[in-house]
Amino acid sequence: MSNLLSVRDLYKSFLEGEKEISILRGLDLDLNHGERLAVVGESGVGKSTLLHLIGTLDRPTKGEILYLDKVIPMDDETALSHFRNREIGFVFQFHYLLPDFSAVENVMVPALIQRMDLARARSEAERLLEMVGLKDRMSHRPGKLSGGEQQRVAVARSVILEPKLILADEPTGSLDLRIGEEVQDLLFRLNEEKGIALVVATHNRDFAKKIGRQVELREGRLFPV
């Protein structure tokens, strides 16, 4: 079976005034279907940058990203928008929920962007919120939810279109230990029950060990841990 995701000779640099700052320097990565991967490293080495590039939220300076053996077309914004919406779920340290929407409405958003039938989108959102333990909190807006509850809503939102890959950037970084472990367990459950691959950027070495395969980002490249 082919890889789910392949990254080939990836470079990313930024201009700071007249100085070019190199973040990624010829990085390579292969990810199998349903695999779990932890990306660890010091602050500022480019973990978030890597996830943003894989998720097509940013563009590489050089190199290719392949999904199911096909090069992702970085110059086609319409195709990229569809790819992000349909194939990838995003979970960030901050949940980015819409404050005026209820929990169930927030989870529905990606499905509605995909033009899923409203009744079906609501049914799927309700099913997922029940799965993540928020059956009695569906009508609550984010301001009425705890931090852990908000992050569980964000996780539910990330999988409503059943993506093959979740990119999670410090998903438990703003949560206390107990709530953070609940979110970790939820991500693992989605991986095991639905076969969703996980790429998690984290400072938490204990979390990284639970994930399984670990790579360290340093000097712009990935090294096995």
N, C-alpha and C positions, 0 to 999 in steps of 0.2 A: 504494500500500500504506500502511496505517495505521502510526503509530509503534508500536514495541514498548513504550515507556515514555514517559509524559508527567507532568511535575510542574507543578502550577498554583498560583501564589500561596501558596507554602509558607512558613509561619512556625513557628519553634520558640523557646521561651523557657523559662527555669528560674527558680525562686525561690531566692534566696540570702538567707536571713533574710527581711526584708520587702522586699528589693530584687529587681526582676525583671530578669534578664539575658537580653537578646535575642541569639540566635545566628544564626538565619535570618530574613530580613526580606523576604517577598514573592518568594521564589526561583522561577524558572521554568526548565524543562529539557525538551528532547525528545531521545529516543534512538531511532535506527532499528534495525531487525533486523540483527544481525551487526556493528553499529558498535563501534568502540573509542573510548573517551573517557577522558582523563586529567583528574582534578580536582586542581589544585595550589593552594597557598596557604600562608601562614605557619602555624606551630603554633598551635592554639587557635582557629582561625577557624571551625571547624565541619565539616571534611571528613568526619570519622568520624560525626558527627551526621547529616549528609546521607545517608551510606550506610546507617546504621542505620534511618533513616526510610524510604528506598526499599525496604529489605529487610524492613520491618515489624517490626523488632526494637524500635522505639520508635514513639511516636505524635506526629504534628504538633500544634502548638497551633492551627493554622488551615491550611486549604488542602487540595488533593486530589492524590492520586497515581493515575494511570490506567495500567493494564496491558492492552495490546491493546484500547484504547479503552473499557475498563470501569473504573469507579472501584473501587479496592480498599476493601472494607468494614472500616474500622478498628475497628468495634465488635463484630466477629464473630470471636472468638479461634479458634474451630474452623476457620473458613474461612482465617484468616491462617496458622494452623499448616500447613494443607494447601498453601497458596500458597507459603510459605517452603520447605517440603520438596520440592515438585514443580517449581516454576518458577524458583527462584533457587539458585545455588551461591555459597557464601561462602568467601573466603580472607582470613585475617587475618594480621597481622604475627607473632602467635604461633599455632602450628598447632592448639592445643586437641585433640590426639589423646588417646584414652583409654589411660592408661599400662599397664593390664593386658590390653589387646587387642593382637593382632598387627597388622602393617600391613594385611594383607588384611581382617581383621575390622573395623578402623577404617574402611576404605573401604566396607565392606558396610553400615554403620550406617544411612545414609539410606534405602537400599533395604529394609532390614528394617523400618524405621519405616513405610514405604509398603506393607509386607506382601508384598513380592516373595518368590517361592519361594526357599528357602534355597540350593538348588543353583544357580539362575540368578544370585542375588545374588553368590555366591562366584565363579562363572564370569566375571561382568562385572567384579568387583573385580580378579580376577587379570589379565584382559585390560588393564584400565587401568593396573595397576602395571607390567605389561610395557611398555606404551606409554610410561610415564614413566621407564623405565630401571631398574626395581626388581624385575626378574624373580627375582633371586637373594636378595631381601631380604623376601619376602612374609611369612615366618613370624616375622620379628624384631619385637619390641616396640619402641615409640618410644625407650626408653632405650638401645637398641643401634644406633640410627640416628643419622647426623650431622644437623646442623641443616638442611642442604639436602635430605637424604633425607626428613626429617620434613615439610618443606614440600611436597615432591612428593607425599607420601602425602595431605596435606591438599588439594592440587589435584585429585588423582584422586578423593578423596571428594566434592569439590564438584560433579563432573560425572557421577557414576554414574547419576543419574536423567535425564541429558541435558537440563539446564535451558536455557532460551533466553538467560539472563543470568547472568554472574558478577560479583559485587561483591567487589572486592579492596582491602583497607585496608592500605596499606604492605606489600604481600606480600613485598618483598625487603629491608625495613628492618632486619632482624636478621641478614642474611646477608652474607658477604664478597662482593667484586665478582664473582668468577668464578662462584660458586654462584648469586648473585643474577641474573646474566645467564642462567644455565641455566633458572631459574624463569621469567624474563621470556619466554624463547624458548618455553617450554612453554605459557604462557598464549596467546602469539601463535599457536602451532600449533593449539591448541584452537579459537581464533577462526577461523582460516583453514579448517581441515579439517571442523569441525562447525558453523560458522556461529554460534557462541555470542558474543553481545555481551559486551563488557567495560566496566565502569566501575571505574577504578583511582584511588584516592586515594594520592598520592605526593609526597614532598619531592624526589624524584630527578628533576631537570629533564632529564637525558639519557634516562631511562626514559620520561618524559612525551613527549619529542620522538619516540621510537620508536613510541609508541602512536598518534600521529597527531593527532586533534582534541584540543585542550586548552582547558580553561576554568579561570579563576582565581576562587576563592571569596574575596571580601573584602566587608566591610560587609554580610554576610548575603545577598549575591546573587552570581550567576555572570556572569563577563565573558569573552568570547573572548580567547584569547592569540594 
